[in-house]
Amino acid sequence: MELFAVPDLPEVEPGDDLAALVADRVDLRAEDVVCVASTVVSKAERRVRSLDDFPPGPRARELAARLEAATGDEKDPRFAQAVLEESTDLLMEAPFLLTETRFGHVSVNAGIDRSNVPGGDLLLLPERPAESAARLRDGLVADRVVVTDTCGRPFRHGQRGVAIGWAGLPASRDWRGERDRDGRELTATVESVVDELAAASNLVAGEGAGGTPVVVVRDFDFGDHAGSDELFRDVEGDFVRQALRGWRYES
């Protein structure tokens, strides 16, 4: 398997044809997987916002005041309002806002970015990343597209790439029912392929000013496995989320 960044992509502007920008700079093959950072998808889809677009309500002011008390840093209630409007569930209120986005992804601050946002204050995640991936796929020779983001992980330091939208391949491959090297039947292994592709592409894309937002994965073979598009856990089976409902931060 080979991974390489798409070179010389310009700064993406609102309304840009992102698929065309990619297709003009790389000779894609049908079996390639194109991993695209959510930042450029959001810019093309006009998801740049000003803080003034989010006049804070009482709940946002309450959250900002609590965060400020917990961290000692000044917090803008307009940002808290943006997080609330981009979320369907608030899992943690302090010492940071952990939320579920409208498409099911759990992340800090609803995944809202405050860096690399020319012409605005905030960059919101794509509204429906799976649909974004499908539109990109329609404009490319490659049959498979993954929209990626970076976020932290419970119990570990650091961030890694994850998939928030995908088209042309299942989210996971299911090894249950197959055998290990000793002939034992696998009963629990479901491999999150789109997350692994996102993490691998993030190693190549990099971060900061030197980062590149689109990476091509070549010669990835899904194999003869059952597939599933289940990636985000349902609340009923997410025991960590259930535990958080009864937890409160005490500074």
Summary of the structure (lengths in Angstrom):
residues: 251
radius of gyration: 19.4
end to end distance: 47.3
largest distance: 60.9
contacts: 764
relative contact order: 0.19
helix: 31%
strand: 25%
